[in-house]
């Protein structure tokens, strides 16, 4: 694999930090849909970190995004836009599924890249 720029590594580390924050929030509050769906502070904390991941993803180099084409960077940034601008009503089930499935997958893929 090509060498990843220092700037991209810094951004990846920040994305990983937000992935860890999401995991910590879920652990601290309880990882149940019921609690998530009823607690606005819980939902807002999660969405702010997803927003930050999307924002950071937009600053990754095009070269890095090409190297990691299996990661849906466009969708990640698109989710940021939905959260930021409220283009459509946010489907909290989709956000919750993102927390349970997509965030851990993203974290694992990025950790593998940093190990290489």
ABEGO torsion letter per residue (X at the ends): XBBBBAAAAAAAAAAAAAAAAAAAAAAAAEBBAAAAAABAAAAAAAAAAAAAAAAAAAABBAAAAAAAAABBAAAAAAAAAAAAAGABBBBAAAAAAAAAAAAAAAAAAAAAAAAX
